[in-house]
Amino acid sequence: MVPLIATDYKYVQLNTDQVPIIAETTLKVVELVMAQRAYGWSPEDLHSQHPYLSMSQIHSALAYYWEHKPELDADIERRERYMQQAEQAASPSPIVTKLREKGLRS
């Protein structure tokens, strides 16, 4: 098992790359926050979507986020830029091309 570093948050650990993850999972704190932002989910909604997480794990991860907001927001922005660049670099799928030819997609 990979050694993890404890934090002040019972349910948040830093992996070997110093990335905060939810304890006993591989889910990164920023991934949970990104889902919350994207869908406007409450902690209860997050639990419904991630039933393997306890409410304590979710609240601990969100508390960690708010205490480390600037650095985690920078990570989220980096991830979003990467996704945008990857989307722009990818050629359209054959289905998208056909839909555009038929005027069904812009």
C-alpha positions as CSV (number, residue, x, y, z in Angstrom):
1,M,0.0,0.0,0.0
2,V,1.2,3.5,-0.9
3,P,2.2,5.5,2.2
4,L,-0.2,8.5,2.8
5,I,0.4,11.6,4.8
6,A,-2.3,12.5,7.5
7,T,-3.8,16.0,7.5
8,D,-5.7,18.0,10.1
9,Y,-8.8,16.5,8.4
10,K,-9.7,13.0,9.5
11,Y,-11.0,12.0,6.1
12,V,-8.5,13.8,3.9
13,Q,-5.0,12.5,3.1
14,L,-2.2,13.6,0.8
15,N,-1.1,11.0,-1.7
16,T,2.6,10.6,-2.6
17,D,2.2,13.5,-5.1
18,Q,0.9,15.7,-2.3
19,V,-2.6,15.7,-3.8
20,P,-5.4,15.7,-1.3
21,I,-7.6,12.6,-1.6
22,I,-10.6,11.4,0.4
23,A,-9.3,8.8,2.9
24,E,-9.8,5.2,2.0
25,T,-10.6,6.1,-1.7
26,T,-8.8,7.3,-4.7
27,L,-11.1,10.3,-5.2
28,K,-9.3,13.6,-5.2
29,V,-10.8,16.5,-3.3
30,V,-10.8,18.7,-6.4
31,E,-12.8,16.1,-8.3
32,L,-15.5,16.2,-5.7
33,V,-15.5,20.0,-5.7
34,M,-15.6,20.1,-9.5
35,A,-18.7,17.8,-9.5
36,Q,-20.3,20.0,-6.9
37,R,-19.7,23.1,-9.0
38,A,-20.7,21.5,-12.4
39,Y,-24.0,20.2,-11.1
40,G,-24.8,22.5,-8.2
41,W,-24.9,19.5,-5.9
42,S,-25.4,19.8,-2.2
43,P,-23.4,17.5,0.2
44,E,-26.5,15.2,0.2
45,D,-26.5,15.1,-3.6
46,L,-22.8,14.3,-3.6
47,H,-23.5,11.4,-1.3
48,S,-26.3,10.2,-3.5
49,Q,-23.9,10.3,-6.5
50,H,-21.0,8.8,-4.5
51,P,-22.7,6.4,-2.1
52,Y,-19.4,4.8,-1.1
53,L,-18.5,8.1,0.6
54,S,-19.8,8.9,4.1
55,M,-21.3,12.3,4.8
56,S,-18.3,12.8,7.1
57,Q,-15.9,12.2,4.3
58,I,-17.8,14.6,2.0
59,H,-18.0,17.4,4.6
60,S,-14.3,16.9,5.6
61,A,-13.3,17.2,1.9
62,L,-15.4,20.3,1.4
63,A,-13.9,21.8,4.6
64,Y,-10.4,21.0,3.4
65,Y,-11.3,22.7,0.1
66,W,-12.4,25.9,1.8
67,E,-9.3,26.0,4.0
68,H,-7.1,25.5,0.9
69,K,-9.2,27.3,-1.7
70,P,-6.5,29.3,-3.6
71,E,-4.3,26.4,-4.3
72,L,-7.1,24.0,-5.1
73,D,-8.8,26.6,-7.3
74,A,-5.5,26.9,-9.2
75,D,-5.5,23.1,-9.7
76,I,-9.1,23.2,-10.9
77,E,-8.3,26.0,-13.4
78,R,-5.3,24.0,-14.6
79,R,-7.5,21.0,-15.2
80,E,-10.1,23.0,-17.0
81,R,-7.5,24.6,-19.3
82,Y,-6.1,21.1,-20.1
83,M,-9.5,19.8,-21.0
84,Q,-10.2,22.8,-23.3
85,Q,-6.9,22.4,-25.0
86,A,-7.5,18.6,-25.4
87,E,-11.0,19.3,-26.9
88,Q,-9.6,21.9,-29.3
89,A,-6.7,19.6,-30.4
90,A,-9.1,16.6,-31.0
91,S,-10.6,16.3,-34.4
92,P,-14.4,16.0,-34.5
93,S,-15.8,12.5,-34.3
94,P,-17.4,11.1,-37.4
95,I,-20.8,11.4,-35.8
96,V,-20.3,15.1,-35.1
97,T,-19.1,15.6,-38.7
98,K,-22.3,14.0,-40.0
99,L,-24.5,16.0,-37.7
100,R,-22.9,19.2,-38.8
101,E,-23.3,18.2,-42.5
102,K,-27.0,17.8,-41.9
103,G,-27.2,21.1,-40.0
104,L,-28.1,19.3,-36.7
105,R,-25.1,20.6,-34.8
106,S,-23.1,23.8,-35.0
